[in-house]
């Protein structure tokens, strides 16, 4: 059975960066790309906040450049999905694609987190054409435009407030009659003149010819007061949370209340010795490509140090 020093699970900025560092350190590692090679950034058009690209860079292009860099320094990148791991003893037993087996002395989990969507067909139809799950990533493209943010928690309020500094108008679409956010965050959005909160409102669809031009909304859904109306907007931002991709771990690593992997305060170490986590799967706060890449570097250095101590 094949045995590697380090298995990297996931191929976003965190996974590719970890692969680059380990390859340069001459640590025998293997990266399995997972269901979405390149990660979430492959669904993003222009990225303008990643250092080194003064005119911006296409998300697919950025991930392809990272992949090529990893290959050029000797990283072993493979297609495949890690479907199960046994973390009860080292080396860890790993199953790929449901049947292939290998052993790993260390594991770096870099599987990311998937944005939660409402489940509308239109969300897929307009992906990258007005639908976004990251205001920090895409808000720049909506300067002086009208946007809507779906959600009523702290994240939704933070994203609405962030967008309000660029957009001419921000609607918050909240299905409940109140905000779930903290009192401080509620005050921030309520005091902003260009933020309007639409309570008791559900989104049932989007429309537009060459991108999002508006949303089909329903107020007081399922009641006698039910009212259907259309809201003209240029951008539709989802802010109803993210789901970390940790199913394959089967509860063997400590997670926080949101399902994100808990890491040591100063390192990328998880609750299982020899298992490290990098990128959005362990980051409920920032979820940025540059932060993920940085944590991929840290995880590689942590894994390298751990392996050196074993030897």
C-alpha positions in Angstrom: 0.0 0.0 0.0 1.3 3.5 -0.9 2.4 5.6 2.1 3.1 9.3 2.0 4.6 11.7 4.5 1.7 14.2 4.1 -1.7 14.0 2.4 -3.2 17.3 1.4 -7.0 17.1 1.0 -8.3 20.0 -1.2 -7.0 22.1 -4.0 -7.9 25.7 -3.3 -5.4 28.4 -2.3 -4.6 26.6 1.0 -4.1 23.2 -0.6 -1.9 24.4 -3.5 0.2 26.6 -1.2 0.8 23.7 1.2 1.8 21.5 -1.7 4.3 24.2 -2.9 5.9 24.5 0.5 6.1 20.7 1.1 7.5 20.0 -2.4 10.2 22.7 -1.9 11.1 21.1 1.5 11.4 17.7 -0.2 8.6 16.2 1.9 6.9 13.4 0.0 3.3 14.6 -0.2 0.2 14.0 -2.3 -2.6 16.4 -3.0 -6.1 15.1 -4.0 -8.1 17.9 -5.7 -11.6 16.9 -4.5 -14.9 17.6 -6.1 -14.0 21.1 -7.2 -10.4 21.3 -8.4 -9.2 24.9 -7.6 -11.9 25.4 -5.0 -14.5 28.2 -4.8 -12.3 30.7 -6.7 -13.0 28.8 -9.9 -16.6 30.2 -9.7 -15.3 33.8 -9.3 -14.7 36.1 -12.3 -12.3 39.0 -11.6 -10.4 39.0 -8.3 -9.0 42.4 -7.5 -7.8 41.9 -3.8 -5.2 39.2 -4.3 -1.7 40.9 -4.1 0.5 40.8 -7.2 -2.2 41.4 -9.9 -2.5 45.2 -10.3 -5.3 44.9 -12.9 -7.1 41.9 -11.2 -7.1 38.3 -12.2 -9.7 35.8 -13.3 -10.4 33.2 -10.5 -9.8 30.2 -12.8 -6.6 31.8 -14.1 -5.3 32.4 -10.5 -5.9 28.8 -9.5 -4.4 27.5 -12.7 -1.3 29.6 -12.0 -1.1 28.2 -8.4 -1.5 24.6 -9.8 1.2 25.1 -12.4 3.6 26.5 -9.7 2.9 23.5 -7.5 3.7 21.2 -10.4 6.8 23.1 -11.4 8.3 22.6 -7.9 7.6 18.9 -8.0 4.3 18.6 -6.1 2.3 15.4 -6.7 -1.2 16.6 -7.6 -4.0 14.0 -8.3 -7.6 14.0 -9.2 -9.8 12.2 -6.8 -12.0 12.7 -3.7 -10.9 11.6 -0.2 -14.1 9.8 1.0 -13.0 8.5 4.4 -10.1 8.6 6.9 -9.3 6.6 10.0 -7.6 8.9 12.4 -7.5 6.4 15.3 -3.8 5.6 14.7 -0.8 6.7 12.7 -0.1 6.3 9.9 -3.6 7.3 9.0 -5.6 5.1 6.7 -7.2 7.0 3.8 -9.8 6.0 1.3 -9.9 7.8 -2.1 -12.9 7.6 -4.4 -14.5 4.9 -2.2 -11.9 2.2 -3.0 -8.3 3.3 -3.3 -6.3 3.0 -0.1 -3.2 4.7 1.1 -1.4 5.6 4.3 -0.4 9.1 5.4 1.9 10.1 8.3 0.2 13.5 8.4 -2.8 15.1 6.8 -3.6 18.7 5.9 -7.3 19.3 5.5 -7.9 22.1 3.1 -11.4 21.2 1.8 -12.9 24.7 2.2 -16.5 25.7 3.0 -19.4 25.9 0.7 -21.7 28.9 0.8 -25.3 28.1 1.7 -27.8 29.0 -1.0 -31.6 29.3 -1.0 -31.9 26.4 -3.4 -33.3 28.5 -6.3 -32.5 27.4 -9.9 -31.9 31.1 -10.6 -29.0 31.2 -8.2 -27.1 28.7 -10.5 -28.3 30.5 -13.6 -26.9 33.8 -12.5 -23.8 32.5 -10.7 -21.0 35.0 -11.5 -23.6 37.2 -13.2 -25.0 39.1 -10.2 -25.2 36.3 -7.6 -22.4 36.3 -5.0 -21.8 34.8 -1.6 -18.9 37.1 -0.7 -19.4 40.9 -0.4 -15.7 41.5 0.3 -14.8 39.6 -2.8 -17.3 41.1 -5.2 -18.7 44.3 -3.7 -16.2 46.5 -5.6 -18.1 45.7 -8.8 -21.3 47.2 -7.5 -20.1 50.8 -6.8 -23.1 53.2 -7.1 -25.4 50.3 -7.9 -28.4 48.7 -6.1 -27.8 45.4 -4.4 -29.7 43.1 -2.0 -28.3 41.0 0.8 -30.2 37.9 2.0 -30.0 37.1 5.7 -30.7 38.5 9.1 -27.7 37.5 11.2 -24.4 39.1 12.0 -22.8 38.1 8.7 -25.7 39.6 6.7 -25.5 42.8 8.6 -21.7 43.0 8.2 -22.0 42.4 4.5 -24.8 44.9 4.1 -22.8 47.5 6.0 -19.7 46.8 3.9 -21.7 47.1 0.7 -23.4 50.3 1.8 -20.1 52.1 1.6 -20.0 51.4 -2.2 -23.5 50.7 -3.4 -26.0 53.5 -3.8 -28.7 51.4 -2.1 -28.6 48.1 -0.1 -31.8 46.1 0.6 -31.7 43.4 3.3 -34.1 40.6 2.6 -35.1 39.1 5.9 -37.6 36.3 6.1 -38.3 36.8 9.8 -39.9 39.9 11.4 -36.6 40.7 13.1 -32.9 40.6 12.8 -31.0 37.8 14.5 -27.8 39.9 14.6 -26.3 41.3 17.8 -27.7 44.6 19.0 -24.5 46.4 17.9 -24.8 45.1 14.4 -28.5 45.9 14.2 -27.8 49.5 15.1 -25.1 49.8 12.4 -27.4 48.8 9.6 -30.5 50.6 11.0 -28.5 53.9 11.2 -27.2 53.6 7.6 -29.4 55.8 5.4 -28.9 53.7 2.3 -29.8 50.4 3.9 -33.4 49.3 3.8 -34.6 46.2 5.6 -37.4 44.2 4.1 -38.8 42.1 6.9 -41.1 39.0 6.5 -39.8 38.7 2.9 -38.7 35.6 0.9 -36.9 35.5 -2.4 -38.6 33.1 -4.8 -36.7 33.9 -8.0 -34.4 36.2 -9.9 -34.7 37.8 -13.4 -32.6 39.5 -16.0 -31.4 39.1 -19.6 -27.6 39.4 -19.2 -27.3 39.1 -15.5 -29.4 39.9 -12.4 -31.7 42.8 -13.0 -34.1 42.1 -10.1 -35.6 39.6 -7.6 -39.1 38.1 -7.3 -40.1 38.6 -3.7 -43.0 37.5 -1.5 -44.0 39.3 1.7 -45.8 37.3 4.4 -45.4 34.1 2.5 -48.2 31.5 3.3 -50.5 33.9 5.0 -53.6 35.8 4.1 -51.4 38.9 3.7 -49.2 37.3 1.1 -47.9 39.9 -1.4 -45.8 39.3 -4.5 -43.6 42.0 -5.9 -40.4 42.5 -7.9 -37.4 44.4 -6.7 -35.0 45.9 -9.2 -31.4 45.2 -8.2 -28.0 44.8 -9.9 -26.5 42.3 -7.4 -27.8 39.5 -5.1 -25.6 38.6 -2.2 -26.2 35.4 -0.1 -25.3 35.8 3.6 -27.0 32.9 5.2 -23.8 31.1 6.3 -21.2 28.6 5.1 -21.0 24.8 5.5 -17.5 23.5 6.0 -16.7 20.5 3.9 -15.8 18.1 6.8 -18.2 15.1 6.1 -15.4 12.7 5.3 -13.8 13.2 8.7 -16.9 11.6 10.3 -16.6 13.5 13.5 -13.0 12.4 14.3 -11.7 16.0 14.6 -13.1 18.7 17.0 -15.4 21.2 15.3 -16.9 24.4 16.6 -20.6 25.2 16.7 -20.6 26.2 13.1 -19.0 22.9 12.0 -15.6 24.5 11.3 -12.4 22.7 12.3 -11.0 23.9 15.6 -7.2 24.6 15.4 -4.7 25.5 18.1 -4.6 29.2 18.8 -1.0 29.6 17.5 -0.8 26.8 14.9 -2.9 24.9 12.4 -2.9 21.8 14.5 -6.3 20.1 15.1 -7.4 18.0 18.0 -5.8 14.9 16.4 -2.0 14.8 16.5 -0.6 14.9 13.0 -3.7 16.4 11.4 -3.6 20.0 10.4 -6.3 22.3 8.9 -5.9 25.3 6.5 -8.2 27.6 4.6 -11.9 28.2 4.9 -12.6 24.8 6.5 -11.0 26.2 9.7 -11.8 29.9 9.1 -15.4 31.1 10.0 -14.2 34.7 10.2 -12.2 35.8 7.2 -12.8 33.4 4.3 -10.4 35.2 1.9 -8.1 33.7 -0.7 -5.0 35.4 0.6 -5.8 34.3 4.2 -6.3 30.7 2.9 -3.0 30.7 1.1 -1.2 32.0 4.2 -2.7 29.3 6.3 -1.7 26.7 3.7 1.9 27.9 4.2 1.5 27.6 8.0 0.0 24.1 7.8 2.9 22.9 5.6 5.5 24.3 8.0 3.6 22.7 10.9 3.4 19.3 9.2 7.1 19.5 8.2 8.1 20.3 11.8 5.9 17.5 13.1 7.5 15.0 10.7 11.0 16.1 11.6 10.2 15.6 15.3 9.1 12.0 14.6 12.3 11.2 12.8 
